[in-house]
Amino acid sequence: MWKNQTCTLTSKDFAILETMYDRRQTLADPVRQILKHKLDIAVVVFCEDIDASLVTLNTRLRYRISDTPSQSAIITQRPMEGMVGQCLSLQTVRGLACLGLSEAASISLPRQDSAVPDRLVIEAILFQPEAARRDRLNQDLARRSLRLVHSADVDIDPPPDRFRK
């Protein structure tokens, strides 16, 4: 079902998945199956080093399931009240399946009834918090650069007559 699938996670996302796995007791639970698979194959990187085209926690993405129309959502740790339809929680099969995938990647989702599995495709990363943080830091660094305001070699205003000898 998930052969040759890559999964790159930040150290923070990996720690969250480990905790979720330890707390889930139902072995037949599809979320637990995906959790175990992701923890087994994950490549863990620092938040600063994660590629901007990868899905991380709090990423806004556009995805589709099989042949259905595209949807956009934010990957959240828990279900968010008042944001129905705007969030995919890591506690759901779809939300968890997205985590660690890159743009244009797809994954087969396990189903309770042994029917043909749904195919989830990541169409686009609309916002990734780690990439936004890097961009903001780079802009701040560019603004803080020093500018030469006055050169000691060039005399713009000659000294007043009283200082000349």
PyRosetta script that sets phi, psi and omega in degrees:
from pyrosetta import init, pose_from_sequence

init()
pose = pose_from_sequence("MWKNQTCTLTSKDFAILETMYDRRQTLADPVRQILKHKLDIAVVVFCEDIDASLVTLNTRLRYRISDTPSQSAIITQRPMEGMVGQCLSLQTVRGLACLGLSEAASISLPRQDSAVPDRLVIEAILFQPEAARRDRLNQDLARRSLRLVHSADVDIDPPPDRFRK")
pose.set_psi(1, -40.2)
pose.set_omega(1, -176.9)
pose.set_phi(2, -122.0)
pose.set_psi(2, 30.0)
pose.set_omega(2, -177.5)
pose.set_phi(3, -65.4)
pose.set_psi(3, 146.0)
pose.set_omega(3, 179.1)
pose.set_phi(4, 58.8)
pose.set_psi(4, 22.9)
pose.set_omega(4, 179.4)
pose.set_phi(5, -88.3)
pose.set_psi(5, 133.3)
pose.set_omega(5, 175.8)
pose.set_phi(6, -101.9)
pose.set_psi(6, 151.1)
pose.set_omega(6, -179.1)
pose.set_phi(7, -145.5)
pose.set_psi(7, 112.6)
pose.set_omega(7, 178.4)
pose.set_phi(8, -111.3)
pose.set_psi(8, 123.5)
pose.set_omega(8, -176.3)
pose.set_phi(9, -123.1)
pose.set_psi(9, 150.7)
pose.set_omega(9, 170.0)
pose.set_phi(10, -75.4)
pose.set_psi(10, 161.1)
pose.set_omega(10, 179.1)
pose.set_phi(11, -61.1)
pose.set_psi(11, -34.7)
pose.set_omega(11, 178.4)
pose.set_phi(12, -66.2)
pose.set_psi(12, -47.0)
pose.set_omega(12, 179.6)
pose.set_phi(13, -62.1)
pose.set_psi(13, -40.3)
pose.set_omega(13, 179.7)
pose.set_phi(14, -62.1)
pose.set_psi(14, -44.0)
pose.set_omega(14, 179.7)
pose.set_phi(15, -62.9)
pose.set_psi(15, -39.3)
pose.set_omega(15, 178.0)
pose.set_phi(16, -63.9)
pose.set_psi(16, -43.1)
pose.set_omega(16, 179.7)
pose.set_phi(17, -65.4)
pose.set_psi(17, -38.9)
pose.set_omega(17, 177.1)
pose.set_phi(18, -60.1)
pose.set_psi(18, -44.8)
pose.set_omega(18, 179.6)
pose.set_phi(19, -64.0)
pose.set_psi(19, -43.5)
pose.set_omega(19, 178.2)
pose.set_phi(20, -60.2)
pose.set_psi(20, -42.4)
pose.set_omega(20, -178.6)
pose.set_phi(21, -64.0)
pose.set_psi(21, -42.8)
pose.set_omega(21, -179.8)
pose.set_phi(22, -64.1)
pose.set_psi(22, -29.9)
pose.set_omega(22, -176.5)
pose.set_phi(23, -88.5)
pose.set_psi(23, -14.3)
pose.set_omega(23, -179.4)
pose.set_phi(24, -90.4)
pose.set_psi(24, 123.6)
pose.set_omega(24, -175.2)
pose.set_phi(25, -101.2)
pose.set_psi(25, -22.7)
pose.set_omega(25, -175.9)
pose.set_phi(26, -77.7)
pose.set_psi(26, 113.8)
pose.set_omega(26, -176.2)
pose.set_phi(27, -70.6)
pose.set_psi(27, -30.1)
pose.set_omega(27, -178.3)
pose.set_phi(28, -84.5)
pose.set_psi(28, -3.6)
pose.set_omega(28, -178.6)
pose.set_phi(29, -62.5)
pose.set_psi(29, 125.2)
pose.set_omega(29, -180.0)
pose.set_phi(30, -61.1)
pose.set_psi(30, -33.6)
pose.set_omega(30, 178.5)
pose.set_phi(31, -64.0)
pose.set_psi(31, -41.5)
pose.set_omega(31, 178.7)
pose.set_phi(32, -64.6)
pose.set_psi(32, -37.2)
pose.set_omega(32, 177.2)
pose.set_phi(33, -61.2)
pose.set_psi(33, -46.1)
pose.set_omega(33, 179.6)
pose.set_phi(34, -66.8)
pose.set_psi(34, -41.1)
pose.set_omega(34, 177.4)
pose.set_phi(35, -56.0)
pose.set_psi(35, -49.5)
pose.set_omega(35, -179.1)
pose.set_phi(36, -61.1)
pose.set_psi(36, -44.6)
pose.set_omega(36, 179.8)
pose.set_phi(37, -61.2)
pose.set_psi(37, -47.0)
pose.set_omega(37, -178.8)
pose.set_phi(38, -64.0)
pose.set_psi(38, -41.0)
pose.set_omega(38, 178.7)
pose.set_phi(39, -66.1)
pose.set_psi(39, -34.1)
pose.set_omega(39, -179.4)
pose.set_phi(40, -71.4)
pose.set_psi(40, -37.4)
pose.set_omega(40, -174.2)
pose.set_phi(41, -103.6)
pose.set_psi(41, -2.0)
pose.set_omega(41, -172.3)
pose.set_phi(42, -63.3)
pose.set_psi(42, 139.3)
pose.set_omega(42, 167.5)
pose.set_phi(43, -103.4)
pose.set_psi(43, 119.4)
pose.set_omega(43, -174.6)
pose.set_phi(44, -99.9)
pose.set_psi(44, 130.5)
pose.set_omega(44, 178.9)
pose.set_phi(45, -130.3)
pose.set_psi(45, 162.6)
pose.set_omega(45, 175.7)
pose.set_phi(46, -70.8)
pose.set_psi(46, 153.6)
pose.set_omega(46, -179.9)
pose.set_phi(47, -55.4)
pose.set_psi(47, -37.7)
pose.set_omega(47, -177.7)
pose.set_phi(48, -69.4)
pose.set_psi(48, -20.5)
pose.set_omega(48, -174.3)
pose.set_phi(49, -102.6)
pose.set_psi(49, -1.1)
pose.set_omega(49, -176.7)
pose.set_phi(50, -71.6)
pose.set_psi(50, 138.1)
pose.set_omega(50, 179.6)
pose.set_phi(51, -68.0)
pose.set_psi(51, 143.5)
pose.set_omega(51, -177.3)
pose.set_phi(52, -69.1)
pose.set_psi(52, -13.4)
pose.set_omega(52, -178.7)
pose.set_phi(53, -95.6)
pose.set_psi(53, 13.0)
pose.set_omega(53, -180.0)
pose.set_phi(54, -107.3)
pose.set_psi(54, 147.3)
pose.set_omega(54, 178.9)
pose.set_phi(55, -82.7)
pose.set_psi(55, 123.5)
pose.set_omega(55, 175.3)
pose.set_phi(56, -123.4)
pose.set_psi(56, 176.5)
pose.set_omega(56, 176.8)
pose.set_phi(57, -60.6)
pose.set_psi(57, 137.1)
pose.set_omega(57, -179.3)
pose.set_phi(58, 72.3)
pose.set_psi(58, 15.5)
pose.set_omega(58, 174.6)
pose.set_phi(59, -79.1)
pose.set_psi(59, 139.4)
pose.set_omega(59, 171.3)
pose.set_phi(60, -96.3)
pose.set_psi(60, 128.9)
pose.set_omega(60, -176.8)
pose.set_phi(61, -138.4)
pose.set_psi(61, 163.5)
pose.set_omega(61, 172.0)
pose.set_phi(62, -114.0)
pose.set_psi(62, 128.5)
pose.set_omega(62, -176.9)
pose.set_phi(63, -140.6)
pose.set_psi(63, 167.4)
pose.set_omega(63, 172.8)
pose.set_phi(64, -143.3)
pose.set_psi(64, 154.6)
pose.set_omega(64, 177.2)
pose.set_phi(65, -109.1)
pose.set_psi(65, 118.5)
pose.set_omega(65, -179.6)
pose.set_phi(66, 49.6)
pose.set_psi(66, -120.3)
pose.set_omega(66, -176.8)
pose.set_phi(67, -102.5)
pose.set_psi(67, 15.8)
pose.set_omega(67, -179.7)
pose.set_phi(68, -78.3)
pose.set_psi(68, 161.6)
pose.set_omega(68, 177.3)
pose.set_phi(69, -63.3)
pose.set_psi(69, 155.9)
pose.set_omega(69, 179.5)
pose.set_phi(70, -64.1)
pose.set_psi(70, 149.8)
pose.set_omega(70, 175.6)
pose.set_phi(71, -132.4)
pose.set_psi(71, 153.0)
pose.set_omega(71, 172.8)
pose.set_phi(72, -115.8)
pose.set_psi(72, 148.7)
pose.set_omega(72, -177.8)
pose.set_phi(73, -158.8)
pose.set_psi(73, 164.8)
pose.set_omega(73, 174.7)
pose.set_phi(74, -109.9)
pose.set_psi(74, 132.4)
pose.set_omega(74, 177.9)
pose.set_phi(75, -79.7)
pose.set_psi(75, 118.4)
pose.set_omega(75, -177.9)
pose.set_phi(76, -120.1)
pose.set_psi(76, 159.4)
pose.set_omega(76, -179.9)
pose.set_phi(77, -73.4)
pose.set_psi(77, -39.1)
pose.set_omega(77, -179.3)
pose.set_phi(78, -130.5)
pose.set_psi(78, 161.1)
pose.set_omega(78, 174.6)
pose.set_phi(79, -60.0)
pose.set_psi(79, 139.6)
pose.set_omega(79, -178.1)
pose.set_phi(80, -106.3)
pose.set_psi(80, 122.2)
pose.set_omega(80, 177.5)
pose.set_phi(81, -71.8)
pose.set_psi(81, 141.3)
pose.set_omega(81, 177.8)
pose.set_phi(82, 83.6)
pose.set_psi(82, -3.5)
pose.set_omega(82, 179.6)
pose.set_phi(83, -122.1)
pose.set_psi(83, 43.9)
pose.set_omega(83, -176.3)
pose.set_phi(84, -60.6)
pose.set_psi(84, 130.0)
pose.set_omega(84, 178.3)
pose.set_phi(85, 82.6)
pose.set_psi(85, -8.2)
pose.set_omega(85, -178.8)
pose.set_phi(86, -101.3)
pose.set_psi(86, -12.2)
pose.set_omega(86, -175.4)
pose.set_phi(87, -126.1)
pose.set_psi(87, 148.1)
pose.set_omega(87, 170.2)
pose.set_phi(88, -118.5)
pose.set_psi(88, 113.1)
pose.set_omega(88, -178.7)
pose.set_phi(89, -78.7)
pose.set_psi(89, 148.7)
pose.set_omega(89, 174.1)
pose.set_phi(90, -65.6)
pose.set_psi(90, -13.1)
pose.set_omega(90, 179.3)
pose.set_phi(91, -83.7)
pose.set_psi(91, -0.6)
pose.set_omega(91, 176.2)
pose.set_phi(92, -107.9)
pose.set_psi(92, 158.1)
pose.set_omega(92, 179.7)
pose.set_phi(93, -60.9)
pose.set_psi(93, -45.8)
pose.set_omega(93, -177.7)
pose.set_phi(94, -64.9)
pose.set_psi(94, -46.5)
pose.set_omega(94, -179.1)
pose.set_phi(95, -62.1)
pose.set_psi(95, -45.2)
pose.set_omega(95, -179.8)
pose.set_phi(96, -67.0)
pose.set_psi(96, -38.4)
pose.set_omega(96, -179.7)
pose.set_phi(97, -62.5)
pose.set_psi(97, -35.0)
pose.set_omega(97, -178.9)
pose.set_phi(98, -68.5)
pose.set_psi(98, -35.5)
pose.set_omega(98, -173.7)
pose.set_phi(99, -58.3)
pose.set_psi(99, 127.4)
pose.set_omega(99, 176.7)
pose.set_phi(100, 89.8)
pose.set_psi(100, -7.3)
pose.set_omega(100, 178.8)
pose.set_phi(101, -86.5)
pose.set_psi(101, 161.0)
pose.set_omega(101, 178.7)
pose.set_phi(102, -106.3)
pose.set_psi(102, 169.4)
pose.set_omega(102, 175.7)
pose.set_phi(103, -55.5)
pose.set_psi(103, 142.0)
pose.set_omega(103, 178.8)
pose.set_phi(104, 72.9)
pose.set_psi(104, -0.6)
pose.set_omega(104, 177.4)
pose.set_phi(105, -79.9)
pose.set_psi(105, 157.2)
pose.set_omega(105, 177.5)
pose.set_phi(106, -138.8)
pose.set_psi(106, 160.0)
pose.set_omega(106, 179.9)
pose.set_phi(107, -148.1)
pose.set_psi(107, 144.6)
pose.set_omega(107, 175.4)
pose.set_phi(108, -85.3)
pose.set_psi(108, 130.0)
pose.set_omega(108, -178.6)
pose.set_phi(109, -93.7)
pose.set_psi(109, 132.6)
pose.set_omega(109, 177.2)
pose.set_phi(110, -67.8)
pose.set_psi(110, 146.8)
pose.set_omega(110, 178.7)
pose.set_phi(111, -123.5)
pose.set_psi(111, 149.3)
pose.set_omega(111, -179.7)
pose.set_phi(112, -65.2)
pose.set_psi(112, -49.0)
pose.set_omega(112, 175.6)
pose.set_phi(113, -80.3)
pose.set_psi(113, 138.9)
pose.set_omega(113, -172.5)
pose.set_phi(114, -73.9)
pose.set_psi(114, 41.1)
pose.set_omega(114, 176.5)
pose.set_phi(115, -80.4)
pose.set_psi(115, -179.7)
pose.set_omega(115, 178.9)
pose.set_phi(116, -62.3)
pose.set_psi(116, 130.9)
pose.set_omega(116, -177.9)
pose.set_phi(117, -68.4)
pose.set_psi(117, 149.8)
pose.set_omega(117, 175.1)
pose.set_phi(118, -75.6)
pose.set_psi(118, 149.1)
pose.set_omega(118, 178.0)
pose.set_phi(119, -108.1)
pose.set_psi(119, 120.2)
pose.set_omega(119, 178.1)
pose.set_phi(120, -99.2)
pose.set_psi(120, 127.2)
pose.set_omega(120, -179.2)
pose.set_phi(121, -119.8)
pose.set_psi(121, 128.2)
pose.set_omega(121, 174.6)
pose.set_phi(122, -84.3)
pose.set_psi(122, 112.7)
pose.set_omega(122, -178.1)
pose.set_phi(123, -85.8)
pose.set_psi(123, -40.5)
pose.set_omega(123, -178.0)
pose.set_phi(124, -160.0)
pose.set_psi(124, 148.1)
pose.set_omega(124, 170.9)
pose.set_phi(125, -96.5)
pose.set_psi(125, 114.8)
pose.set_omega(125, -177.7)
pose.set_phi(126, -88.3)
pose.set_psi(126, -30.3)
pose.set_omega(126, 178.6)
pose.set_phi(127, -159.4)
pose.set_psi(127, 131.0)
pose.set_omega(127, 174.5)
pose.set_phi(128, -125.9)
pose.set_psi(128, 123.3)
pose.set_omega(128, -174.8)
pose.set_phi(129, -59.3)
pose.set_psi(129, -37.7)
pose.set_omega(129, -178.9)
pose.set_phi(130, -66.8)
pose.set_psi(130, -40.8)
pose.set_omega(130, 178.4)
pose.set_phi(131, -67.6)
pose.set_psi(131, -39.7)
pose.set_omega(131, 178.3)
pose.set_phi(132, -64.0)
pose.set_psi(132, -39.4)
pose.set_omega(132, 178.1)
pose.set_phi(133, -63.6)
pose.set_psi(133, -43.6)
pose.set_omega(133, 178.2)
pose.set_phi(134, -61.6)
pose.set_psi(134, -44.4)
pose.set_omega(134, 179.3)
pose.set_phi(135, -61.4)
pose.set_psi(135, -43.4)
pose.set_omega(135, 179.9)
pose.set_phi(136, -63.4)
pose.set_psi(136, -42.0)
pose.set_omega(136, 178.1)
pose.set_phi(137, -64.6)
pose.set_psi(137, -40.6)
pose.set_omega(137, 178.4)
pose.set_phi(138, -64.2)
pose.set_psi(138, -39.1)
pose.set_omega(138, 177.5)
pose.set_phi(139, -66.1)
pose.set_psi(139, -41.1)
pose.set_omega(139, 178.3)
pose.set_phi(140, -62.8)
pose.set_psi(140, -41.6)
pose.set_omega(140, 178.8)
pose.set_phi(141, -65.0)
pose.set_psi(141, -38.5)
pose.set_omega(141, 179.5)
pose.set_phi(142, -66.1)
pose.set_psi(142, -37.4)
pose.set_omega(142, 179.2)
pose.set_phi(143, -71.0)
pose.set_psi(143, -27.2)
pose.set_omega(143, -176.1)
pose.set_phi(144, -85.1)
pose.set_psi(144, 0.7)
pose.set_omega(144, -177.5)
pose.set_phi(145, -65.9)
pose.set_psi(145, 150.7)
pose.set_omega(145, -178.7)
pose.set_phi(146, -82.1)
pose.set_psi(146, 141.9)
pose.set_omega(146, 176.1)
pose.set_phi(147, -119.1)
pose.set_psi(147, 142.6)
pose.set_omega(147, 176.7)
pose.set_phi(148, -78.4)
pose.set_psi(148, 116.9)
pose.set_omega(148, -178.4)
pose.set_phi(149, -96.8)
pose.set_psi(149, -35.5)
pose.set_omega(149, -177.9)
pose.set_phi(150, -148.7)
pose.set_psi(150, 135.8)
pose.set_omega(150, 177.7)
pose.set_phi(151, -103.3)
pose.set_psi(151, 136.1)
pose.set_omega(151, 179.7)
pose.set_phi(152, -69.3)
pose.set_psi(152, -22.0)
pose.set_omega(152, -179.2)
pose.set_phi(153, -75.3)
pose.set_psi(153, -23.9)
pose.set_omega(153, -176.1)
pose.set_phi(154, -108.7)
pose.set_psi(154, 126.7)
pose.set_omega(154, 177.3)
pose.set_phi(155, -98.7)
pose.set_psi(155, 107.1)
pose.set_omega(155, -178.8)
pose.set_phi(156, -75.8)
pose.set_psi(156, -50.1)
pose.set_omega(156, 179.0)
pose.set_phi(157, -108.8)
pose.set_psi(157, 122.8)
pose.set_omega(157, 176.4)
pose.set_phi(158, -67.1)
pose.set_psi(158, 151.3)
pose.set_omega(158, 179.8)
pose.set_phi(159, -64.8)
pose.set_psi(159, 153.3)
pose.set_omega(159, 178.6)
pose.set_phi(160, -61.2)
pose.set_psi(160, 158.5)
pose.set_omega(160, -177.1)
pose.set_phi(161, -57.4)
pose.set_psi(161, -35.8)
pose.set_omega(161, -176.6)
pose.set_phi(162, -64.2)
pose.set_psi(162, -19.9)
pose.set_omega(162, 178.4)
pose.set_phi(163, -92.4)
pose.set_psi(163, -8.7)
pose.set_omega(163, 179.7)
pose.set_phi(164, -86.7)
pose.set_psi(164, 146.7)
pose.set_omega(164, 179.1)
pose.set_phi(165, -106.8)
pose.dump_pdb("model.pdb")
